[in-house]
Amino acid sequence: MKDDVKITLVQLTDNGDGDYVVQRMPDFFRQAAENGSDMIVFPEYVLGYKIPIGHDRVKRFLGLAAAHSMYAVSGLVENHGTRWATTAIVADRQGTILGRYLKSHPASGDAPYFWPPVSTSPSVAEAKGILGNQFQVFHLDFGPIGILQCYDGYFPEAWGCTSYAGAEIILWINGREGQIEDAYCMTAADCYGCVVAANITNGSNTGFTGPRGSCISAPGQPEPGRLFPRIANRGDGCVHATIHLHDLRKQRKHLRQMHQRRPEMYGLLTQDVKIWQDYPDIPWIHPECESLTNKSQL
């Protein structure tokens, strides 16, 4: 395995036109190649909605990975007959699909809680699709990576399970507005001893962080409490970083959050806890909530 790896994160605006997305991909591959990157990462959804894995846009994406001899990751909503799944595909340096990760936590419902999935919002479709049932680790020539998609990253358990399964770098690909939340990424990196590389479509703050902010080199000056390097503003762009894997592995070996774990105390994390039952005096915003609790999939 290599001691260092270069990664390019792409922040790529998405208006739902997959053809327009793919038309812009070659320039980002070119920039990644000029940087000497081993891997390029595109956001969630961007290859298209409810398309088969053999779609021309997917083939074009895989061809670009092969042409640049570069690992590449991108998202799509993959069609499975009458069903669908929010999928992240990993292409190897030869442009072959190495594997896929299916989103495990659907984003659905309206503000402010974005739950339950009772609105007519297009996001409700995720709760009706096929959900992933395990976190994945992909073993690349420089080391193991994991992938989370958008709402997955709001669950600390998802970060922990992916890191504990061996992922040294976790890619958090997002398809939404707003911004990548520094605190989620930095907390995950510090607690689980991993480098987090996060990107977004129609928002901002695509960037990197590592345990205590270390293990990463890039031009510029880090800002306290922020990802580094990062894309501060909305719009198309990419950001490159070098991950010093030897330093990361040294930190993982000595990670106190691993050595001082108390698994005998954590049983509640795998139990069907119903915190909402502690508040019977607070009415449900939607009466349907009571029948949808602890259900991710409709």
N, C-alpha and C positions, 0 to 999 in steps of 0.2 A: 504494500500500500504506500501511497505517496505521503510525504510529510506536509505538503502544501497543495491546496486546490483553489483554483480561481473560478468564481461563480458570477454570472450576470443575471440580475433580476430585471424583468421588464414590467413597466407600468403602462398598460395598453388600454386606452379608452375603448369601450364597447357599446355600440348602439344597437346591437342585435344583428348586425350585418356581418356574418362570418366571413364572407368573401373579402370584404374590406379589411378585416382583421388579418387574414392570411396574406393579403397584398402588402401589408406593412411589415410582416415578419422577416423577409430577407435582409432588410437594413439592420434589424436588431441582431440577427445572426452574424452579419458582417462586423458590427461593432464588437460583439463578443469575441469573434475570431481575432480581431485586431488587438484585443486585450489579452489574448492567449487563454481564454476561459475554457475550462473543462466541461462546464454545464451552463445552459441557459434555461431560465424558468419564466414561463408565461402564466398569466392569471387563470382563474377559474372560468369556466363556461365558453371561452372565447372562440373555440373551433366551431361551435354551432350548437343548436338546440334540437334534440331528438333526432340525431343523425346516426347512421351506422358507423361502426369502427372502420369500415372500408371506404368511407366517404372520400371524395377527391380532396377536400381540405385537409383531412387527416393524412392522406398520402403525400400532399405537398409539404406538410409539416415534417413528416418522417424523412422526406427527401432532403430537406434542408439540414436536418441533423446529420444525415449521411454525408452530404456534400462538405460539411464543416468538421466531420469526425468529432462530433460533440454530443454529449448527453443533453437531452432536451425534455422538458416537462411542460405539459399544457392541459387545460381543462376543456371539457365538453359535456353536454347532456347526451348520453349514449342511448340509442334506441335498442330495445330488446323486444321485438315483436310489438305487443300491445302495452309493454311496460317500458320504463326508462330508468336511468341512473345518472347521478351527477358524478362523473368519472374524471380522474386525473390519470393521464397516461405518461409513462416513462419510456422514452426512446433511447436506445443505446447508440454508441458511436457509429454503428453501421446502419442506423435508421430502422432498426427492428424494435417492435414493442417489447420491452423487457418485462413490463407488468403494468398493472393498473390499481388504483386505490379508489374505492367507492365511498363517497361522503356518508358519514355515519349519523350525523345530527342535522336534520333538515331545518332550514330557516323558513319559517312560515308564520302567517298572521300579520296583523297590523300593529302600528305603533300605539302605545308606548312599550308594550311588552312583547310584541311580535309573536304572540301566542294567545289563544289557541288557533289552529288552522281552520278557521270558520269563515274567513273573508273570501272575496273573489280575486284577491291578489294572485298574480302568476306564481308567486313564491310558494303558494299552497301546493302546487304540483309536486314539489320535492317530497312532501309528506305522503304523497300518494305513489311515489316511485319506489324503486328498489334501493334499500339502504345497505351500506357496508356492515359487516358483522365482526370485523376484526381490524386492528391497526396493522399496517404493513411496513416492512423494512425491505429496502432494495439494496443489494450489495453491488456497488459499482467498483471500478478499478482503483479508486482512491479511498473508498470506505463506505460504510452503510449510511443510507439516508432514509428518512420517513417523510410522509406527506400528510398534512391536514388541510381541509377545505373550509374556509370561511367560518361558519358557525361551530365547526368542530373545535376551533381555537378558543371558544368561550368556556370550554370544559377543561379544568386543570387535569382531570383524569386522562384526557386524550393526549396531552403533552407527556404526562408521566408514563403512560403505557407505551407510547411510541419510543421514548428514550430508553425505558427499561428493557424493551425488546431489542435494543442495540443500536438504535439510530443515533449517530453522532451529530448529524445535521438534520434539522426538521424544516421542510419547506411549507410555509403557510400561504397557500394561494387563495385569493379572495376575489369575488366578483360583486362589487357593491360600491356605494358612495361612502362619504365619511372619510376616515383615515385608518391606517394601521395603528392599532393602539400600542404605544411604546410599552406601557406597563405590563400588558399581557405577555409580550415577547420577552421583555427583560426578566420578568418573574420566572417564566418557564425556563429560560436559559440558566438563571442562577440556581433554581431549585432542582432541575433535572440534568444539569451538566451537558447542555447541548448548544450548538450554534443554531439560532433561528434566522431564517431568511424569508421575509414576508413581502408579498406584493399585492397589488390591488388594481382594479380596472378604473372605475370612475371616481376614485378618491385620490388620496395622497399618502405620503410617508412610507412608500416602499423602501425597505432597507434591511439592515443586518444588526444582530447583536449576539454576543457570546457570554459565557459565564463571567460576571463582573465586568462585562464590556471588553474582555480580552480576546485573544486568539485571532483577531481580525486586523488586517492592514488595508488601508486605502488612503488616497490623497485627502487632505483637509484636516480640520480640527474637530474632534468630537465635542458635542454639546452635552452638558450634564442632563441625565434623565431622558436622553433621546437615542433612537437608533443611530448607528453610524457604520458605514455611510448611508445616506438616505436621500430620497427625492422629496423635497419639502413641499412642492406645489403639485396641483392637479395637472393632468395632461400626459401625453405620450412621453416616454423617456426610459432610460435604463441606467442602472448603477452597478458597478463592478467592485468586487472585494476579493482579497486573498485570505483564505482560512488556513491558519497554521495548525495543522492537524496534530502535530507532535505536542504542541502546547495544550491543545484541547484534550488530548488523551491523558496527559499528565494531570490536568484538572479533574477529569472524570475518575481517574484512579484514586485521587485524594479527596473526592467530593464528600464533605461532611454530611450533606443531606442524604447521602447513601449510607455512610458508616454509622450514622446516628438514627437511622430509621427505626420506627417501632411498629412493625407490621401487625403485632398482636393487638394493637390499639385501633387499627384502621378498618375493622370489619364493617362498620356502618357504610363505608364507601361502596360495598357491593350488595347492600341490602335495599329493599324497596321502601325507602324512607318517604314519609308523607308529611312534610313540614306544614303544608297548607291546612292540615287538620288542627293545628294549634290556633287557628284564627277563625273559628266558626261565626264570630260576630261580624266579620267583614264579608259582604256579599260578593259573589262572583260578578265580574264585569259582563261575562257572557255565560248564561245558564249552561251552555254546552260544556263548559270547562270541567264540570264535575265528572262527566263520563269520558273525558279525554286525558285525565291526569296520568302521568308516567307512561304515555304512549307516544312514541316518536313517529310511528308509521300509521297512516289511515288505511 
